[in-house]
Amino acid sequence: MLNYKQQFRNNYIGFNVEKFPFDKKIIRKAFSISIDKSAFEKILHKTVIQTESWIPPGLLGNIHNNENRFNKKLANQILDNNGYKDRSKFPKIKFLFPETGNNRIIAEMLQNMWIENINVPVEIVGLEWKIYLKTLDLDRPNMFRAGWAADYPDPHNFMNLFICNGGNNETGWCNLSYDEKVKMASSETNKKKRTLLYKKAQNLLIYDENVIIPLFISNQIYLKNHRLLKVPYSSMGIIDFEKIKLRTKN
């Protein structure tokens, strides 16, 4: 039997906030809200779940249930009002992605959305994993596709990625207010206060500054033998074999 288990594994698009034209957060917003994330669920079937949250559902402080941001009309208005009514004047954009799995399909979907929804052509470039990582460090493009799988089941493991000078922060973004909220949340013992801090930090990262675009949460696909009644498969991708239950013969 084919089964699906939602993982603490998120996928996103990162902007290079130091590179024109995405040094302006309003332009980043136009690109962010021009993506119809529901298309990924349709094409990739049950392997992904669209999301507006960087913290995956199931972890404290996630905003997974927020309304879908897709707004083609507003995205076009933003570009029109910011000097790009003539789309032929929009600068050339390069989008980098690792050439593995279904990443090319996803990149082509995004490319089509940007041309169809806001009439902006985007060059997509797929590279072998090691070269992709080196390119992000040495010659970071306008946008890049990336993801993160939890090392441990806590929201800090996701939010810590985008602090100033973070080793995995390839956006070039630095916001001291964000850093302070993430730092306070990491040591806060009150659940409600910690949740609020992470939500405020996410609003900065995604809604106010539009630094990244959370795309979808990954599902783990696995086959389960009909003899198994219960398989404790965690969102960390771990199976607790001691708690597996077998069906009894009648």
BAPAPA-14212 format. One record per residue (C-alpha): x, y, z; residue number from 1; residue in three letters. Coordinates in pm, 1 decimal. Layout:
<rs>
X/Y/Z/NUM/ala
...
</rs>
This chain:
<rs>
0.0/0.0/0.0/1/met
132.5/345.2/-96.8/2/leu
147.1/594.1/192.6/3/asn
242.3/960.1/238.8/4/tyr
388.8/1124.5/548.5/5/lys
427.0/1501.1/576.4/6/gln
784.2/1594.6/661.3/7/gln
959.5/1881.0/837.0/8/phe
1110.3/1964.0/499.3/9/arg
1041.8/2292.8/321.8/10/asn
1125.2/2423.9/-25.9/11/asn
1171.7/2787.8/-113.8/12/tyr
1293.5/3050.6/-358.7/13/ile
1556.8/3288.1/-228.0/14/gly
1616.2/3638.4/-362.2/15/phe
1958.4/3794.6/-386.1/16/asn
1863.5/4117.9/-211.1/17/val
2197.6/4275.1/-302.9/18/glu
2142.9/4239.4/-676.3/19/lys
1927.2/4465.9/-894.0/20/phe
1627.3/4464.4/-929.6/21/pro
1564.2/4254.7/-618.4/22/phe
1742.2/4504.2/-398.8/23/asp
1392.0/4655.7/-380.1/24/lys
1150.8/4459.9/-163.2/25/lys
847.2/4580.4/-360.2/26/ile
982.9/4410.1/-673.7/27/ile
1047.5/4095.8/-472.5/28/arg
684.0/4110.4/-362.3/29/lys
561.3/4126.3/-722.6/30/ala
748.9/3806.7/-806.0/31/phe
636.0/3640.8/-483.0/32/ser
264.3/3695.3/-535.0/33/ile
275.0/3603.7/-904.4/34/ser
323.9/3233.9/-821.3/35/ile
22.2/3003.6/-809.8/36/asp
147.8/2740.1/-566.5/37/lys
-156.3/2517.9/-612.6/38/ser
-6.5/2415.6/-948.6/39/ala
271.9/2226.8/-770.6/40/phe
20.4/2009.4/-586.9/41/glu
-151.7/1929.3/-916.9/42/lys
164.4/1843.4/-1109.9/43/ile
356.9/1675.8/-827.7/44/leu
42.2/1507.4/-693.9/45/his
55.0/1409.4/-325.8/46/lys
429.9/1450.3/-289.7/47/thr
402.9/1819.1/-186.9/48/val
172.1/2054.8/4.6/49/ile
166.2/2423.8/-85.0/50/gln
248.2/2659.0/200.5/51/thr
287.0/3025.1/295.0/52/glu
498.8/2937.1/597.9/53/ser
872.2/2886.8/628.8/54/trp
824.7/2694.5/953.3/55/ile
656.0/2366.5/848.8/56/pro
311.6/2275.0/984.2/57/pro
339.1/2072.5/1301.4/58/gly
605.4/2298.8/1447.7/59/leu
550.0/2591.9/1682.3/60/leu
498.9/2930.5/1515.0/61/gly
408.0/2811.3/1167.4/62/asn
174.7/3023.2/953.2/63/ile
87.1/2740.0/716.4/64/his
-285.0/2818.7/719.1/65/asn
-240.6/3177.5/603.6/66/asn
-430.5/3272.9/289.0/67/glu
-261.1/3198.8/-43.1/68/asn
-74.7/3514.4/-151.6/69/arg
-121.5/3458.9/-526.0/70/phe
-248.3/3786.3/-674.1/71/asn
-172.4/3830.5/-1043.2/72/lys
-348.5/4166.9/-1069.4/73/lys
-158.0/4324.2/-779.1/74/leu
173.3/4183.3/-902.5/75/ala
124.9/4357.3/-1237.8/76/asn
18.1/4681.2/-1070.8/77/gln
336.2/4680.2/-862.7/78/ile
557.3/4643.4/-1168.1/79/leu
357.0/4905.4/-1361.4/80/asp
386.6/5154.8/-1075.1/81/asn
758.8/5099.5/-1025.6/82/asn
893.9/5185.0/-1367.2/83/gly
825.3/4862.6/-1553.8/84/tyr
499.5/4927.5/-1737.5/85/lys
702.3/4845.7/-2047.9/86/asp
814.4/4493.2/-1954.3/87/arg
1082.5/4498.8/-2224.4/88/ser
1274.3/4734.5/-1994.0/89/lys
1280.5/4482.5/-1709.7/90/phe
1639.2/4363.6/-1644.2/91/pro
1748.5/4011.1/-1734.2/92/lys
1679.7/3768.0/-1451.9/93/ile
1864.2/3443.2/-1381.5/94/lys
1714.8/3168.4/-1166.0/95/phe
1949.5/2897.8/-1035.6/96/leu
1849.6/2549.7/-923.4/97/phe
2022.3/2218.1/-844.5/98/pro
1982.6/1971.1/-1131.3/99/glu
1840.3/1682.7/-927.7/100/thr
1508.8/1500.1/-904.1/101/gly
1211.2/1697.7/-1032.2/102/asn
1380.7/2037.1/-984.0/103/asn
1388.6/2112.8/-1355.9/104/arg
1014.1/2054.3/-1384.1/105/ile
957.2/2295.7/-1094.1/106/ile
1191.8/2555.4/-1246.2/107/ala
1010.4/2534.9/-1579.9/108/glu
675.2/2575.5/-1404.3/109/met
801.4/2889.5/-1231.5/110/leu
944.6/3019.7/-1555.9/111/gln
606.8/2975.6/-1724.9/112/asn
421.4/3144.5/-1437.8/113/met
641.6/3452.6/-1449.2/114/trp
600.0/3494.7/-1823.3/115/ile
224.8/3422.7/-1817.9/116/glu
133.8/3614.8/-1502.1/117/asn
362.1/3920.6/-1513.2/118/ile
513.7/3895.9/-1862.9/119/asn
873.1/3874.3/-1738.0/120/val
1107.7/3620.5/-1900.3/121/pro
1340.4/3443.0/-1657.8/122/val
1646.2/3241.2/-1755.4/123/glu
1661.8/2913.1/-1563.4/124/ile
1999.5/2748.8/-1500.6/125/val
2037.7/2399.6/-1355.4/126/gly
2375.0/2294.8/-1213.7/127/leu
2522.8/1983.0/-1056.6/128/glu
2494.3/2001.6/-677.0/129/trp
2854.3/2090.3/-587.9/130/lys
2879.0/2349.4/-865.4/131/ile
2541.2/2489.9/-762.3/132/tyr
2665.3/2544.1/-405.2/133/leu
2988.4/2707.1/-523.2/134/lys
2794.2/2936.1/-756.1/135/thr
2573.8/3053.1/-468.4/136/leu
2887.0/3147.3/-274.7/137/asp
3090.7/3301.7/-556.7/138/leu
2847.6/3431.0/-820.1/139/asp
2501.4/3444.5/-666.6/140/arg
2228.2/3502.7/-929.5/141/pro
1907.6/3706.7/-893.7/142/asn
1710.0/3412.0/-757.6/143/met
1776.1/3055.0/-652.8/144/phe
1578.4/2748.3/-552.6/145/arg
1665.4/2576.0/-226.4/146/ala
1520.4/2373.5/57.9/147/gly
1578.7/2266.0/414.0/148/trp
1509.5/1946.0/606.9/149/ala
1500.5/1963.9/984.5/150/ala
1806.7/1846.3/1175.7/151/asp
1588.6/1846.6/1486.3/152/tyr
1211.4/1905.8/1529.2/153/pro
1212.0/2269.1/1636.5/154/asp
1127.7/2593.0/1449.9/155/pro
1463.2/2745.5/1541.8/156/his
1630.5/2502.9/1301.5/157/asn
1446.6/2678.7/1016.2/158/phe
1444.7/3038.9/1137.0/159/met
1815.9/3037.6/1218.6/160/asn
1896.2/3000.3/847.5/161/leu
1831.1/3364.3/766.5/162/phe
2004.5/3546.0/1049.3/163/ile
2276.7/3798.6/957.0/164/cys
2593.7/3621.9/845.2/165/asn
2426.9/3282.2/880.1/166/gly
2626.4/3010.7/706.1/167/gly
2323.7/2900.1/502.5/168/asn
2188.0/3248.0/433.1/169/asn
2251.4/3291.3/60.7/170/glu
2015.9/3589.6/23.4/171/thr
2253.9/3859.4/143.3/172/gly
1975.0/3982.8/370.7/173/trp
2050.8/4109.3/719.1/174/cys
1786.0/4240.3/957.0/175/asn
1875.5/4297.4/1322.2/176/leu
1509.4/4300.8/1428.3/177/ser
1464.4/3955.7/1273.9/178/tyr
1780.1/3827.8/1444.8/179/asp
1664.3/3958.5/1780.8/180/glu
1322.9/3791.4/1752.8/181/lys
1477.4/3457.7/1653.8/182/val
1729.6/3481.3/1937.4/183/lys
1460.5/3565.2/2194.8/184/met
1235.1/3283.8/2069.9/185/ala
1514.8/3027.3/2099.5/186/ser
1542.9/3084.8/2474.6/187/ser
1177.1/3164.4/2551.5/188/glu
1007.1/2899.4/2767.6/189/thr
653.8/3038.4/2742.9/190/asn
486.6/2862.5/2449.8/191/lys
253.3/3150.2/2356.6/192/lys
532.3/3409.4/2368.3/193/lys
763.0/3185.9/2165.5/194/arg
492.4/3128.2/1903.7/195/thr
429.5/3501.3/1871.7/196/leu
801.4/3577.7/1829.5/197/leu
839.1/3324.3/1549.6/198/tyr
527.5/3451.8/1374.7/199/lys
654.7/3809.8/1391.6/200/lys
991.8/3698.9/1256.6/201/ala
823.1/3515.0/969.2/202/gln
615.0/3820.0/885.0/203/asn
938.4/4017.0/852.5/204/leu
1106.3/3752.1/640.4/205/leu
816.9/3667.5/407.4/206/ile
556.1/3946.4/409.4/207/tyr
739.0/4268.0/496.4/208/asp
1076.6/4208.8/331.8/209/glu
983.9/3932.5/83.5/210/asn
1327.2/3773.9/120.0/211/val
1214.1/3420.5/40.3/212/ile
910.0/3254.2/-113.9/213/ile
808.8/2936.0/72.1/214/pro
678.0/2700.5/-196.1/215/leu
576.4/2364.0/-57.2/216/phe
628.3/2106.0/216.1/217/ile
761.3/1768.4/102.5/218/ser
582.2/1442.4/172.8/219/asn
770.2/1117.6/223.3/220/gln
632.4/836.6/6.5/221/ile
663.8/482.3/134.9/222/tyr
516.5/137.0/75.3/223/leu
345.4/-40.3/364.4/224/lys
288.6/-412.7/366.1/225/asn
-76.0/-510.3/420.4/226/his
35.0/-718.9/721.5/227/arg
134.1/-402.3/906.3/228/leu
-141.9/-244.3/1113.6/229/leu
61.7/53.0/1236.3/230/lys
389.2/208.2/1119.0/231/val
510.7/500.1/1339.5/232/pro
676.9/708.9/1065.8/233/tyr
777.6/1050.4/1203.1/234/ser
796.1/1387.7/1028.8/235/ser
1172.9/1358.9/1067.6/236/met
1169.9/1054.0/840.3/237/gly
1237.3/810.8/1126.0/238/ile
1059.0/479.2/1177.8/239/ile
1026.0/354.1/1535.8/240/asp
1048.2/-20.9/1472.6/241/phe
970.5/-102.4/1835.9/242/glu
620.6/44.3/1793.0/243/lys
529.2/-129.1/1466.4/244/ile
211.4/-333.2/1502.6/245/lys
119.8/-637.3/1294.4/246/leu
-230.0/-743.0/1198.1/247/arg
-350.2/-1050.4/1381.4/248/thr
-471.5/-1345.0/1179.6/249/lys
-842.7/-1418.6/1208.4/250/asn
</rs>
